[in-house]
Structure formats: C-alpha cells, structure tokens
C-alpha cells in the first residue's frame, strides 16, 4: 500500500500520456490506486461540472506589471495554518457555500463571495450582507466576459467600483435584492428539490440586466447598491498571499482544472491524471499543512455536497493568481444624494477608463483591495 512518504515527489513526477487521456470511472480508479493525497469519486454530476461549470482557458488572467501590488518584504511570522472562519466567526458569509448550477459563472460568484466577506470584516461584523453575483454577471457586459461561458474576476471588481452591485445570495434567497437566478439542479442532501438538471448540451442563458429588485424587497435597486474602491493582483508569492488573507480576509483565486479535480472528494488535491480541460475561480479562505504537505483551503461553488462540505484542499502550487478586496464605508444612493446632472457626470467619469476612480466624485463608499494569485 502506498503511503504519503511514497508520494512526496509526486509534484515532480511526469504523468504518463495514457494517464492524461483517462476519463470517467477509469480515471477515478487510476487516481485512487496511484496516490494517497486525495480520494476521487465518480458521480453522475461530474460530467455536468466538466461541461457547464468551468470557464474556457482563454479567460486566464494576464496581469500587467503595473496591476500587480508592490509589497515590501516583511519579517512577520505567519502561522502554519489559518482559517478565516475562525478568526472572523461573526462573518458567516465566509463559510457560505453557493451553487453556480449549470453556468460557468464562477468568476462572478467567487468575486461576490469575497466582496461579502470583506464588507463584514472591514466593518467589524456590523455589515453582514451578501453581494449579488447575478447582478455582476448579468450587468457587467462584455468587459467582464460572457456570463455562463466565463469572465474576469478583476473586471468584476472594477465593475463594482464603477457601477456598484446590489445584494444577493443563493437561489430564492429572501431579504435581498437580486438572488442567484438559476436553481441548484438535481438532488442535494437536506435541500429543497427544484428539478433535474437539463439533459443534453445545455447551459443556462444569462438573464437580462434588470435594474430592479425582486418583489417584496422594499429597498430600491440604486439605494441597495454597494461600491468598491481599488483592485489589484497579488504577486505569485505564497507568503504574501497568506499575509493578505491573514490581515484582510479571503481572496479570489484562478487555477487550471485537470479532469481529476472534477472527481475530488476529500484530501489534498494534487493533479495525477486527466488532461487540462478548463479554468476555475474559487475563494481562498486559509491554508494549512498535513503530513508535511502544504495546502490552500478553498470554498467552492458547487453546493455543500461536493468535496468536503463544499470545500477543497488544494496543493499550494495550483493557484495561478489571487484577488482580494477591502471594504470600509457604504456609499449612499446616487439618486438620493445628487441631481440627475451630477449623476450623469459621475457615470461618465466612472466609465472613462483613462480617469482614475479616485478622481471621480466620492461619497460614502466601501473600499477594497482586489488581489489575484
């Protein structure tokens, strides 16, 4: 029987060509027989994740040098393990697992999750809201991406800086402006059954951008909006990424998905078989070490019955880039505070990409620092 000691050089191991071509149950069997880091499991839902819940590889982020945060090295000792849920227990959004359903909206979902967490953290737990991923992917447009096909987390952050986003949450979430529009298809343990996943080559269509809230929610759409301040990429430095999470909260991460990741059940995921099939974006909430193996702790968006209660433990080297953000103050409604003329001038300013956001009219505003691993 293999042990973790046998696997210590797995990262440097060349994966045989035949193993890269494996799919389905054959891939799962191979993974479970040839390593002990993680357990793989084949489920009927695995194929749907592969087809409909990942992004095209063309959406990989390529930050410019000036977009990467410049951080001076520091001597602060960082803990061997950290879980943001434990440091900020009052911020329940950190452990709130969403379900993106049959839509490659992970870029918007993870971004909205981190925004929600940072609002709570930066307000010392006094502002507990869920930012609407639906408002972002329905209204951001081509600058962000193509809705359920894929998109850019950094552009999602910048969109909320310029235009704002309302409150949201899971499908049929109450007491929010715009909940997620797509039902969590299929059976999920201890959850309401809304219907089967649609058979065939199908993914949900992105809803129209409607500047209104759901019925029975009394706050007007514009007054419900939250705005951000600045965004940036973090350098590819594990220590700096940990420091960012420790001090400011969860970050957004993008990574290449190989087919064996789709079948992850528990343990520390390390690529062992199957080809590179797509990109995925998820929220990083901490890190740790197990039997000498370092890992990131990710909150995924495939519902709570995927992986370990909706979470993934990912080997350190799999993250391409990370994005983080920092909220401080809430900006009031434009309509309530300005005349129509001033509103138009402000929107022109925000939409002009050559003008720094800081140069545009400022009211009370949540600020964030957005960083990408």
C-alpha positions in Angstrom: 0.0 0.0 0.0 1.3 3.5 -0.9 1.9 6.0 1.9 2.3 9.8 2.0 6.1 9.2 2.0 5.8 7.4 -1.3 4.0 10.5 -2.7 6.5 13.2 -1.6 7.9 13.6 -5.1 4.5 13.5 -6.8 4.7 17.1 -7.9 7.9 16.4 -9.9 6.5 13.2 -11.4 5.9 13.0 -15.1 2.3 11.9 -15.7 2.2 9.2 -18.4 0.4 10.1 -21.6 -2.1 7.3 -21.2 -3.0 8.7 -17.7 -3.6 12.1 -19.2 -6.1 10.6 -21.6 -8.1 8.8 -18.9 -11.7 9.9 -18.2 -14.6 8.9 -16.1 -14.5 5.9 -13.8 -11.2 4.7 -15.3 -9.6 8.0 -14.3 -11.0 7.8 -10.8 -9.8 4.2 -10.3 -6.3 5.2 -11.5 -6.1 8.2 -9.2 -7.1 6.2 -6.2 -4.7 3.4 -7.0 -1.6 5.6 -7.6 -1.6 8.2 -4.9 -2.9 8.8 -1.3 -3.1 12.6 -1.2 -6.8 12.7 -2.1 -9.8 10.5 -2.7 -11.6 10.7 -6.0 -15.2 9.6 -6.6 -17.2 9.3 -9.8 -20.7 10.7 -9.6 -23.3 11.4 -12.3 -22.8 15.1 -11.7 -19.1 15.0 -12.6 -19.8 15.3 -16.3 -22.0 18.3 -15.8 -19.3 20.1 -13.9 -16.9 19.4 -16.7 -19.3 20.6 -19.4 -21.1 23.5 -17.8 -19.5 24.8 -14.6 -16.0 25.7 -15.7 -14.5 28.5 -17.8 -12.7 28.4 -21.2 -8.9 28.5 -20.9 -8.9 31.8 -22.9 -10.0 33.6 -19.8 -6.8 33.0 -17.9 -5.7 36.3 -16.3 -2.6 38.0 -17.7 -1.9 41.0 -15.4 0.2 43.9 -16.5 3.1 44.7 -14.3 1.5 47.9 -13.0 -1.6 46.0 -11.9 0.4 43.7 -9.5 0.6 45.0 -6.0 4.1 46.1 -4.9 4.7 44.8 -1.4 7.9 45.3 0.6 9.1 42.0 2.1 8.3 41.6 5.8 9.6 39.6 8.7 6.3 38.8 10.4 5.9 35.2 11.4 2.9 33.6 9.8 1.0 30.6 11.4 1.4 27.2 9.9 -2.4 27.0 9.5 -5.2 29.6 9.3 -8.9 29.5 8.7 -10.7 32.9 8.1 -13.9 31.4 9.6 -12.2 31.0 12.9 -10.6 34.5 13.0 -13.9 36.2 12.0 -16.7 33.9 13.3 -19.2 36.8 13.2 -18.8 36.9 9.4 -20.8 33.9 8.4 -20.5 34.7 4.7 -17.0 33.2 4.8 -18.4 29.7 5.2 -21.5 30.4 3.0 -21.3 27.9 0.1 -23.1 28.9 -3.1 -24.2 26.8 -6.1 -23.5 28.2 -9.5 -25.6 25.4 -11.1 -25.1 24.7 -14.8 -23.4 28.0 -15.5 -19.7 28.9 -15.8 -20.3 32.0 -13.6 -17.6 31.0 -11.0 -15.7 34.2 -11.8 -18.7 36.3 -10.6 -19.7 34.0 -7.8 -16.3 33.9 -6.2 -15.8 37.7 -6.6 -19.2 38.4 -4.9 -18.3 36.0 -2.1 -15.0 37.8 -1.3 -16.7 41.2 -1.5 -19.3 40.0 1.0 -16.6 38.7 3.3 -14.5 41.9 3.2 -17.6 44.1 3.9 -18.2 42.2 7.1 -14.5 42.0 8.1 -13.8 45.7 7.4 -16.9 46.8 9.3 -16.0 44.6 12.3 -19.0 42.5 11.8 -21.6 45.3 11.7 -22.4 44.9 8.0 -23.4 41.4 7.1 -24.6 41.4 3.5 -24.3 39.1 0.5 -23.2 40.8 -2.7 -25.2 39.7 -5.8 -23.2 37.5 -8.2 -26.2 37.7 -10.5 -26.1 41.5 -10.7 -22.5 41.3 -11.7 -22.6 38.7 -14.5 -25.9 40.0 -15.9 -24.9 43.7 -16.0 -21.2 43.9 -16.3 -21.3 43.0 -20.0 -18.5 42.1 -22.4 -15.9 43.9 -20.4 -16.2 41.2 -17.8 -16.8 38.3 -20.1 -19.6 36.2 -21.4 -21.8 35.3 -18.4 -22.1 31.5 -18.2 -19.1 30.9 -20.6 -16.5 32.7 -18.4 -15.2 36.0 -17.3 -12.7 38.0 -15.4 -12.7 38.4 -11.6 -10.6 41.5 -11.7 -13.1 43.1 -14.1 -15.9 42.1 -11.8 -14.2 44.0 -9.0 -13.7 47.0 -11.2 -17.3 46.9 -12.4 -18.5 47.2 -8.8 -16.0 50.0 -8.3 -17.5 52.0 -11.2 -21.2 51.0 -11.2 -21.8 49.1 -7.9 -23.7 45.9 -7.2 -26.8 45.1 -5.2 -27.4 42.4 -2.5 -28.0 38.8 -3.5 -27.3 35.3 -2.4 -28.4 31.8 -3.3 -31.4 30.8 -5.5 -34.6 32.2 -3.9 -32.7 33.9 -1.1 -35.0 36.2 0.8 -34.5 39.7 2.1 -32.0 40.6 -0.7 -32.4 42.5 -3.9 -31.3 40.1 -6.6 -30.7 36.4 -5.7 -29.0 33.8 -7.9 -31.3 33.2 -10.9 -30.5 29.5 -11.6 -31.9 26.7 -9.4 -29.5 24.1 -7.9 -30.4 21.3 -10.3 -30.5 17.7 -9.2 -30.8 16.2 -5.8 -28.9 17.7 -2.9 -28.9 16.2 0.6 -31.3 18.0 3.1 -32.2 20.7 0.5 -35.3 21.5 -1.4 -35.5 19.7 -4.8 -36.2 22.2 -7.6 -35.9 19.9 -10.5 -33.5 17.8 -12.5 -30.5 19.1 -14.5 -31.5 19.6 -18.1 -30.3 16.8 -20.3 -28.2 17.3 -23.4 -25.8 20.1 -24.4 -27.4 22.8 -22.3 -26.3 25.6 -20.0 -28.4 28.4 -18.6 -28.7 31.7 -20.5 -27.6 34.8 -18.7 -30.6 36.9 -17.7 -31.1 40.4 -18.9 -29.6 43.2 -16.8 -32.7 44.4 -14.9 -32.1 47.4 -12.6 -34.8 46.4 -10.1 -35.1 44.2 -7.1 -37.2 41.1 -6.6 -40.8 41.5 -5.4 -41.4 42.1 -1.7 -37.9 43.6 -1.3 -38.6 47.1 -0.3 -35.2 48.8 -0.9 -34.9 50.4 -4.4 -32.2 48.9 -6.6 -30.0 52.0 -6.7 -30.2 52.5 -2.9 -29.3 48.9 -2.3 -26.0 49.1 -4.2 -22.6 48.6 -2.7 -19.5 50.2 -4.3 -15.8 49.4 -4.2 -12.6 51.4 -4.5 -9.4 49.8 -5.9 -8.4 46.4 -7.2 -5.0 44.7 -7.9 -3.3 41.4 -8.5 -1.1 39.9 -5.7 2.4 38.7 -6.7 2.9 35.0 -7.0 4.4 34.7 -3.5 2.8 32.3 -1.1 4.0 34.2 2.0 2.4 37.5 0.7 -0.8 35.8 -0.2 -1.0 34.3 3.2 -0.3 37.6 4.8 -3.1 39.2 2.7 -5.6 36.6 3.9 -4.5 36.8 7.5 -4.8 40.6 7.7 -7.7 41.4 5.3 -9.6 38.2 4.6 -10.4 35.8 1.8 -9.1 36.3 -1.7 -10.2 35.1 -5.2 -8.0 32.5 -7.0 -7.9 31.3 -10.5 -6.4 27.9 -11.4 -6.2 25.4 -14.3 -8.6 22.5 -13.9 -7.5 19.0 -14.9 -10.1 16.3 -15.2 -9.2 14.6 -11.9 -10.2 17.7 -10.0 -13.8 17.3 -11.1 -13.9 14.0 -9.2 -12.3 15.3 -6.0 -14.0 14.0 -2.8 -11.6 14.7 0.1 -7.9 15.1 1.0 -5.3 17.3 -0.5 -5.8 17.6 -4.3 -2.8 17.2 -6.5 -3.1 16.6 -10.2 -2.4 12.9 -11.0 -4.4 12.0 -14.2 -6.5 13.5 -16.9 -5.9 16.5 -19.2 -6.2 20.2 -18.6 -9.8 21.0 -19.5 -10.7 24.5 -18.3 -10.2 27.3 -15.8 -12.0 27.7 -12.4 -12.3 30.5 -10.0 -12.9 30.0 -6.2 -12.5 31.7 -2.9 -9.4 31.0 -0.7 -10.2 31.2 3.0 -7.0 29.8 4.5 -4.1 27.4 4.4 -2.6 24.5 6.4 -0.1 21.6 6.5 -0.9 17.9 6.7 1.9 15.3 6.9 4.4 17.8 5.6 2.2 18.8 2.6 1.2 22.5 2.4 -2.2 23.4 1.0 -4.8 26.1 0.4 -8.3 25.9 1.8 -10.8 26.8 -0.9 -14.6 27.4 -0.6 -16.0 26.2 -3.9 -19.4 27.0 -5.6 -20.7 23.5 -6.4 -23.0 23.2 -3.4 -22.2 21.7 0.0 -22.3 18.1 -1.1 -19.3 18.5 -3.4 -15.9 17.8 -1.9 -15.7 18.2 1.8 -18.8 20.2 2.6 -18.4 22.3 -0.5 -14.7 22.9 0.2 -11.5 21.8 -1.4 -8.0 21.4 0.0 -5.6 22.3 -2.8 -1.9 21.8 -3.1 -0.1 25.1 -2.9 1.3 25.2 -6.5 -2.1 25.0 -8.3 -3.2 28.6 -7.8 -2.3 30.9 -10.8 -3.2 34.3 -9.2 -5.3 35.8 -6.5 -7.5 38.8 -6.0 -8.6 40.4 -2.7 -10.6 43.4 -1.7 -11.2 45.6 1.3 -14.5 47.4 2.2 -14.8 50.3 4.6 -17.8 52.5 4.1 -21.0 52.3 2.3 -21.7 54.8 -0.5 -25.2 56.3 -0.4 -27.6 56.2 -3.3 -26.7 58.4 -6.2 -30.4 59.2 -6.8 -31.0 60.2 -3.2 -27.9 62.5 -3.0 -27.4 64.1 -6.3 -29.3 65.7 -9.1 -29.7 63.9 -12.4 -27.0 66.1 -13.9 -24.4 65.2 -11.3 -25.3 61.6 -11.6 -24.6 61.7 -15.4 -21.3 63.4 -14.8 -20.3 60.8 -12.3 -21.2 57.9 -14.5 -19.2 59.4 -17.4 -16.3 59.7 -15.1 -16.5 56.0 -13.9 -16.9 54.7 -17.4 -13.9 56.5 -18.6 -11.1 54.0 -18.1 -8.4 56.7 -18.5 -9.6 58.5 -15.4 -8.6 57.0 -12.0 -11.7 56.1 -9.9 -10.3 58.3 -7.1 -10.7 61.3 -9.4 -14.4 60.7 -9.7 -17.0 62.1 -7.3 -16.7 60.4 -3.9 -19.4 59.9 -1.3 -19.5 57.2 1.4 -18.0 54.2 -0.3 -16.9 50.7 0.5 -13.3 50.4 -0.4 -11.4 47.2 -1.3 -8.1 46.0 -2.4 -8.5 43.4 -5.0 -5.7 40.9 -5.5 -5.2 37.8 -7.7 -3.0 34.8 -7.0 
